[in-house]
Amino acid sequence: MTQKFVGLIGCGRMGIGLCRNLVLKGYTVIAYDLDEQALQSAQDLGALRAADLDDLVATCGAIITCLPTIEAIKATYTGSKGLLDKCAPGTLLIETSSADPAQRRSFGELASQRKLELVDAPMLRSAADAWKGTVQILLGGEPAAVARARPYIEAVSEKIIPAGRLGDAHVMKALNNAVAMTNHAILGEIFTVAQHLGIDGSTLFEMMRGSMAASYKLEDLVPKLLANNHPRNAKLAFIEKDLAICCDAARDTPVLTPVLDSAYLTYRVACRMGGSEEPPSRLASILCGSITQSGDPALPSK
């Protein structure tokens, strides 16, 4: 296979799957992560280790970032030590995490000034799908940059969904996640209530599967709740972040969003109760505990 270089910043839960599939498709991955264990995992898959960000930038004309928080994205892209300042003109930057749409659009303006190409490619589905290469990816940005990014995205996904302008992909992912995690919250609540009322959870599950309460989330979450199985494939803090992005986007519209706001507050309270690092399947059980008095949880604002 022809050797093709691509940088990868972020080799964690989702990024390691990107690394695996890029290597399998014949890319030479130059990996960088602040976490030594994550970086070693990438190296074990066949990636080369970048000594630092300067090393990666000097080697790669295309760089994929897969970062856990909005703060990490900002630190990686901006400032004198960030990609927007370090990268040579013509470098393609692909962001695959959940990001703030307004932040991405501001990055786009800076990238244009510096003759860099920036695209958004947030992933849908789980870390297991990232590993198998079966994620779906929302792809947005300027048409020329999107066309250039497409081969890298095709290497790690089973479906590409065109998402329009820079930033729009992250809005779409936030809207998707808001629906999924609101459904997640109510299912967790109801099955926990059922347990306390002495209702058989398996019977309730079978009833819902044949009713208008049926959903993908019902099939995914409830068997885990019934088995008391809570795989650490995500964190409540990440869900809170995604819902905050959606709340901020909604505030730019005239639409009232009481259900969305309640879902956001539910996850925010759970995080303030010490559940930030817990998997989402533990949401309802965390809320059964005592709230840590750290102030009333506030809605996000611009």
C-alpha positions, 0 to 999 in steps of 0.5 A, spaced: 500 500 500 502 507 498 504 510 504 500 516 506 501 520 512 496 523 517 496 526 524 492 524 530 491 528 536 487 524 541 488 517 542 483 516 547 476 512 547 474 514 540 481 516 537 484 509 538 478 506 534 480 512 528 487 510 529 486 502 528 482 504 522 487 509 519 492 504 520 488 498 517 487 502 511 494 503 509 495 510 512 501 512 516 499 515 523 503 520 527 500 520 534 500 525 539 496 524 546 498 527 553 496 521 556 502 516 555 497 510 556 493 512 550 499 514 546 502 507 547 496 504 545 496 507 538 503 505 538 501 498 539 496 498 533 502 501 528 502 508 529 508 512 530 509 516 536 510 524 535 515 527 540 511 533 541 506 537 537 511 541 533 514 534 530 507 532 528 505 538 525 512 538 521 510 531 518 503 531 516 499 535 511 493 532 514 491 532 522 485 529 525 483 531 532 479 527 537 479 531 544 474 530 550 472 537 552 471 544 549 477 546 553 482 541 550 479 543 543 481 550 544 488 549 547 490 545 541 487 549 536 489 556 539 494 560 542 502 560 540 502 553 541 496 551 537 495 548 531 492 554 527 499 558 529 503 552 528 501 549 521 504 551 515 499 554 509 495 548 506 494 544 512 488 540 513 485 540 520 479 535 521 475 535 528 472 529 530 469 531 537 463 534 540 465 541 539 462 548 540 459 551 533 461 558 535 468 556 537 469 552 530 466 558 526 471 563 529 477 557 528 474 557 521 476 565 520 483 564 523 484 558 519 482 562 512 487 568 514 492 563 515 491 559 509 489 553 512 483 548 511 478 546 517 473 541 517 468 538 522 467 531 522 463 529 529 462 522 530 455 518 531 455 512 535 459 509 540 467 507 542 465 500 539 463 503 533 469 507 532 473 501 533 470 497 528 469 503 523 462 503 523 461 510 526 457 515 522 460 522 521 457 528 520 462 532 515 461 540 514 466 545 511 468 549 505 466 544 499 474 543 497 476 542 504 470 537 505 472 533 498 480 533 501 478 530 507 473 525 505 478 519 504 480 520 511 473 520 513 471 514 509 477 510 512 474 510 519 466 510 518 461 506 514 457 513 512 458 520 511 452 525 512 453 532 509 452 537 514 453 544 510 457 550 513 463 549 518 459 549 525 453 546 523 455 538 524 456 540 531 449 543 531 446 537 528 450 532 533 448 536 539 441 536 537 441 528 536 444 527 542 439 531 546 434 527 543 438 520 545 440 522 552 433 525 554 430 518 552 436 515 556 434 519 562 426 518 562 428 510 561 433 510 567 428 514 571 422 510 570 425 503 571 428 505 577 421 507 579 418 501 577 423 497 581 421 501 588 414 500 586 415 492 586 414 492 578 418 486 574 423 490 570 423 484 565 415 484 564 415 492 563 421 492 558 417 487 554 411 491 554 414 497 552 418 493 546 411 492 543 408 499 544 409 506 542 415 507 548 419 502 543 426 505 541 433 504 539 435 507 546 430 502 550 433 496 547 440 499 548 439 501 555 434 497 559 438 490 558 444 493 562 439 496 567 436 490 568 443 486 569 446 491 573 451 492 568 454 499 567 460 499 562 464 505 562 463 507 555 462 514 556 462 519 562 456 523 564 460 529 564 461 528 556 453 528 556 452 534 560 457 538 555 453 536 549 446 538 552 450 545 554 452 546 546 444 544 544 441 549 550 446 554 547 444 553 540 437 553 542 437 560 545 439 563 539 432 561 536 425 563 539 423 556 541 421 555 548 425 548 550 423 546 557 424 539 556 431 540 553 432 545 559 430 539 564 434 534 561 440 538 561 439 540 568 438 533 570 445 531 567 448 537 571 445 535 577 448 528 577 455 531 575 455 536 581 453 530 585 459 527 584 457 523 578 461 526 572 466 520 571 460 515 571 457 512 565 450 514 563 447 508 565 448 510 572 444 517 572 438 515 575 441 511 581 446 517 582 440 522 583 437 517 588 443 520 593 444 526 596 445 532 592 452 536 593 450 543 595 455 547 590 450 552 588 444 551 584 445 548 577 445 554 572 443 553 565 449 555 560 449 561 556 453 565 551 
